[in-house]
């Protein structure tokens, strides 16, 4: 007799709400991602998807609600969230343009190395061992995404699709248990999109749960075990691809057809403006990577 172990929650977002002044961009959203799952997050522009991602990864401090990783409530600090085991990519690629492909991946290893300033300055045996281990792991990741032969190339010289893959490799370098992908196929052709789909499946097969935002519905419905749809910051529906595709409210939201309780054009414009403002302030705080 074989017993099956129920998947355990990796991410639990409970009642997450994010307000910008008097405007609510995300309202009381609950979402769980279990081990071994690929979960999709969809919604029209201004729905609050990226704002919700930013709440999960510590870029924003939620006005209300909690975010937990493997049962532990996460502090609202991006580096601590990464250290805990959550990594992400961004809608707009944020590579270090003047660093090589290998160096970009090595940057992602910093949360998993314990060598301090004096160790780096003195370059003792411990530092050299850690450096060699990081180099080996970075090359393994480049092999995994198919870019090992371009390890010494500057990242700015990579084609667009390969830059997207490199950003995923850098996120994987932090050894996450959960990977958040923000529109990973934006701007890609069909062949690149298919390659990204296969890459995400391969990441899941390595035991890493995935939460992905995407506007390409064919990609998201082929990829995901479950899909949640946000409309003006609220979760409208969650379920299998078949359930979400067949929900009349989801169809109406994407077609712009009003339904009961749907936001008006003015409300949607306010949400989009608030999200854009929040993204700009985050970028100016962090400093531009490229």
C-alpha positions as CSV (number, residue, x, y, z in Angstrom):
1,X,0.0,0.0,0.0
2,X,1.4,3.4,-1.0
3,X,0.7,6.6,0.8
4,X,0.7,10.0,-0.8
5,X,1.9,13.0,1.1
6,X,-0.4,16.0,0.8
7,X,1.4,19.1,-0.6
8,X,2.5,21.5,2.1
9,X,2.0,25.3,1.8
10,X,5.1,27.2,0.7
11,X,3.5,30.6,0.5
12,X,0.4,31.8,2.4
13,X,-0.9,35.3,1.9
14,X,-3.7,36.2,4.1
15,X,-5.9,39.3,3.8
16,X,-3.2,41.3,2.0
17,X,-4.3,44.8,1.4
18,X,-2.2,47.7,0.0
19,X,-3.3,51.3,0.0
20,X,-1.6,54.3,-1.6
21,X,-3.1,57.2,0.3
22,X,-6.8,56.9,0.0
23,X,-6.6,54.4,-2.9
24,X,-6.8,50.7,-2.4
25,X,-4.7,48.9,-5.0
26,X,-4.9,45.4,-3.4
27,X,-7.9,44.5,-1.3
28,X,-8.0,41.5,1.2
29,X,-6.3,39.0,-1.1
30,X,-5.7,35.4,0.1
31,X,-3.5,33.1,-1.9
32,X,-1.7,29.9,-1.1
33,X,1.0,28.2,-3.2
34,X,1.8,24.6,-2.3
35,X,5.0,22.7,-2.8
36,X,5.3,21.3,-6.3
37,X,2.8,23.7,-7.7
38,X,2.8,26.3,-10.5
39,X,0.2,29.0,-9.8
40,X,-0.8,31.8,-12.1
41,X,-2.0,35.3,-11.4
42,X,-3.9,37.0,-14.1
43,X,-6.0,40.2,-14.5
44,X,-6.3,43.2,-16.7
45,X,-4.0,46.2,-16.5
46,X,-4.4,48.0,-13.2
47,X,-5.6,44.9,-11.4
48,X,-2.9,45.1,-8.7
49,X,-0.9,42.0,-9.8
50,X,2.6,43.6,-9.5
51,X,1.6,45.5,-6.4
52,X,0.6,42.2,-4.8
53,X,4.0,40.7,-5.9
54,X,5.7,43.6,-4.2
55,X,3.8,42.9,-1.0
56,X,4.9,39.3,-1.1
57,X,8.6,40.1,-1.6
58,X,9.0,42.9,0.9
59,X,9.2,45.8,-1.5
60,X,6.0,47.1,-0.1
61,X,4.8,46.8,3.5
62,X,1.2,45.7,3.2
63,X,-1.3,48.0,4.9
64,X,-3.1,45.0,6.2
65,X,-2.6,41.2,6.2
66,X,0.4,38.8,6.5
67,X,2.7,36.9,4.2
68,X,4.1,33.6,5.4
69,X,6.8,31.3,3.9
70,X,6.7,27.7,5.1
71,X,4.7,28.8,8.2
72,X,6.8,31.8,9.2
73,X,5.6,35.3,8.8
74,X,8.0,37.2,6.6
75,X,9.5,40.6,7.6
76,X,8.9,43.3,5.1
77,X,12.5,43.6,3.9
78,X,13.5,42.3,0.4
79,X,16.9,40.9,1.5
80,X,15.3,39.0,4.4
81,X,12.6,37.6,2.1
82,X,15.2,36.4,-0.3
83,X,17.2,34.9,2.6
84,X,14.1,33.1,3.8
85,X,13.7,31.4,0.4
86,X,11.7,33.5,-2.0
87,X,13.2,34.9,-5.2
88,X,11.7,36.9,-8.0
89,X,12.2,38.4,-11.4
90,X,10.8,41.7,-12.6
91,X,8.5,42.9,-15.4
92,X,11.3,45.1,-16.6
93,X,14.6,43.3,-16.9
94,X,17.0,44.4,-14.1
95,X,20.3,42.9,-15.1
96,X,23.7,44.5,-14.4
97,X,24.4,45.5,-18.0
98,X,28.2,46.0,-17.7
99,X,28.7,42.7,-15.8
100,X,29.2,39.4,-17.5
101,X,26.6,36.7,-17.6
102,X,28.5,34.7,-15.0
103,X,28.9,37.7,-12.7
104,X,25.2,38.4,-12.8
105,X,24.4,35.0,-11.6
106,X,27.1,35.3,-8.9
107,X,25.4,38.4,-7.6
108,X,22.4,36.2,-6.8
109,X,24.6,34.0,-4.6
110,X,25.2,36.7,-2.0
111,X,22.5,35.6,0.4
112,X,23.9,32.1,0.5
113,X,27.5,33.0,1.2
114,X,28.7,33.6,4.8
115,X,32.1,35.1,4.1
116,X,32.5,38.6,5.6
117,X,34.6,41.7,4.8
118,X,37.8,40.5,6.4
119,X,37.6,37.1,4.8
120,X,37.2,38.8,1.4
121,X,40.0,41.2,2.0
122,X,42.4,38.5,3.3
123,X,41.2,35.9,0.8
124,X,41.9,33.1,3.1
125,X,41.2,29.4,2.5
126,X,37.6,29.8,3.6
127,X,36.9,32.6,1.2
128,X,38.6,30.7,-1.7
129,X,36.5,27.6,-1.0
130,X,33.3,29.6,-0.9
131,X,34.2,31.5,-4.1
132,X,34.9,28.2,-5.9
133,X,31.6,26.7,-4.7
134,X,29.7,29.8,-5.9
135,X,31.4,29.7,-9.3
136,X,30.6,26.0,-9.7
137,X,26.9,26.6,-8.8
138,X,26.6,29.6,-11.1
139,X,28.0,27.6,-14.0
140,X,25.5,24.7,-13.2
141,X,22.7,27.2,-13.4
142,X,24.0,28.6,-16.7
143,X,24.2,25.1,-18.0
144,X,20.6,24.5,-16.8
145,X,19.2,27.5,-18.8
146,X,21.5,26.9,-21.8
147,X,23.8,29.9,-21.4
148,X,27.0,28.3,-20.1
149,X,28.7,29.0,-23.5
150,X,28.1,32.7,-22.9
151,X,29.3,33.0,-19.4
152,X,32.0,35.6,-20.3
153,X,29.7,37.7,-22.5
154,X,28.4,41.1,-21.2
155,X,24.7,40.7,-20.2
156,X,23.8,43.8,-22.3
157,X,24.9,41.9,-25.4
158,X,22.5,39.0,-25.0
159,X,19.4,38.8,-27.1
160,X,16.2,39.8,-25.2
161,X,15.0,36.2,-24.6
162,X,18.4,35.2,-23.2
163,X,18.4,38.2,-20.9
164,X,15.0,37.0,-19.5
165,X,16.5,33.5,-18.9
166,X,19.6,35.0,-17.3
167,X,17.4,36.9,-14.8
168,X,15.7,33.6,-13.9
169,X,19.1,32.0,-13.4
170,X,20.2,34.9,-11.1
171,X,17.0,34.4,-9.0
172,X,17.7,30.6,-8.8
173,X,21.2,31.3,-7.5
174,X,19.7,32.3,-4.2
175,X,18.4,28.7,-3.8
176,X,14.8,29.6,-3.4
177,X,11.9,27.3,-2.5
178,X,9.5,29.6,-4.3
179,X,10.2,31.6,-7.5
180,X,8.0,34.5,-8.4
181,X,8.0,35.4,-12.1
182,X,6.6,38.8,-13.3
183,X,5.6,38.5,-16.9
184,X,8.5,36.2,-17.9
185,X,7.4,36.0,-21.6
186,X,6.7,39.7,-22.2
187,X,8.0,40.7,-25.6
188,X,9.0,37.1,-26.6
189,X,8.2,35.4,-29.9
190,X,6.4,32.0,-29.8
191,X,9.6,30.0,-29.9
192,X,11.0,31.9,-26.9
193,X,7.7,31.6,-25.0
194,X,7.7,27.8,-25.5
195,X,11.3,27.6,-24.3
196,X,10.3,29.6,-21.2
197,X,7.4,27.2,-20.5
198,X,9.7,24.2,-20.7
199,X,12.2,26.0,-18.4
200,X,9.5,26.7,-15.8
201,X,8.4,23.1,-15.8
202,X,12.1,22.1,-15.3
203,X,12.3,24.5,-12.4
204,X,9.2,22.9,-10.8
205,X,10.7,19.5,-11.4
206,X,13.6,20.5,-9.2
207,X,11.3,21.0,-6.3
208,X,10.8,24.8,-6.6
209,X,7.2,26.1,-6.4
210,X,6.4,28.9,-8.9
211,X,4.0,31.8,-8.9
212,X,3.8,33.6,-12.2
213,X,2.1,36.8,-13.5
214,X,1.4,36.7,-17.2
215,X,-0.8,38.4,-19.9
216,X,-0.3,35.5,-22.4
217,X,-3.4,33.4,-21.6
218,X,-2.3,30.4,-23.7
219,X,1.0,30.3,-21.8
220,X,-0.6,30.7,-18.3
221,X,-3.4,28.1,-18.9
222,X,-1.0,25.5,-20.4
223,X,1.5,26.0,-17.5
224,X,-0.4,26.4,-14.3
225,X,-2.0,23.9,-11.9
226,X,-4.2,26.7,-10.5
227,X,-4.9,30.3,-11.6
228,X,-6.2,33.3,-9.7
229,X,-7.7,36.3,-11.3
230,X,-7.5,39.8,-9.8
231,X,-9.7,42.6,-10.8
232,X,-9.1,46.1,-9.3
233,X,-7.1,44.5,-6.5
234,X,-9.6,41.9,-5.5
235,X,-9.5,38.2,-6.2
236,X,-12.4,37.5,-8.5
237,X,-12.0,33.7,-8.9
238,X,-9.4,31.0,-8.3
239,X,-9.3,27.4,-9.7
240,X,-8.1,25.2,-12.4
241,X,-7.5,26.6,-15.9
242,X,-10.8,25.2,-17.1
243,X,-12.7,26.8,-14.2
244,X,-11.1,30.3,-14.7
245,X,-11.4,30.2,-18.5
246,X,-15.1,29.4,-18.2
247,X,-15.9,32.1,-15.6
248,X,-18.1,34.8,-17.3
249,X,-16.7,37.5,-14.9
250,X,-13.2,36.8,-16.1
251,X,-14.2,37.0,-19.7
252,X,-16.1,40.2,-19.0
253,X,-13.1,41.8,-17.2
254,X,-10.8,41.1,-20.1
255,X,-13.3,42.2,-22.7
256,X,-14.1,45.4,-20.8
257,X,-17.7,44.4,-20.4
258,X,-19.2,45.7,-17.1
259,X,-20.4,43.2,-14.6
260,X,-22.0,43.7,-11.2
261,X,-19.5,45.5,-8.9
262,X,-17.0,46.0,-11.7
263,X,-14.8,49.1,-11.4
264,X,-15.3,52.1,-13.7
265,X,-12.7,53.5,-16.1
266,X,-11.8,56.3,-13.6
267,X,-11.2,53.8,-10.8
268,X,-9.0,51.6,-13.1
269,X,-7.0,54.7,-14.1
270,X,-6.4,55.6,-10.5
271,X,-5.1,52.1,-9.7
272,X,-2.8,52.1,-12.7
273,X,-1.4,55.5,-11.7
274,X,-0.9,54.4,-8.1
275,X,1.0,51.2,-9.2
276,X,3.2,53.2,-11.5
277,X,4.0,55.7,-8.8
278,X,4.8,52.9,-6.4
279,X,7.1,51.2,-8.9
280,X,8.9,54.5,-9.6
281,X,9.5,55.1,-5.9
282,X,10.8,51.6,-5.5
283,X,13.2,52.0,-8.4
284,X,14.6,55.3,-7.2
285,X,15.1,53.8,-3.7
286,X,17.0,50.8,-5.0
287,X,18.9,52.5,-7.7
288,X,18.8,51.4,-11.3
289,X,20.7,48.2,-12.1
290,X,21.2,49.1,-15.7
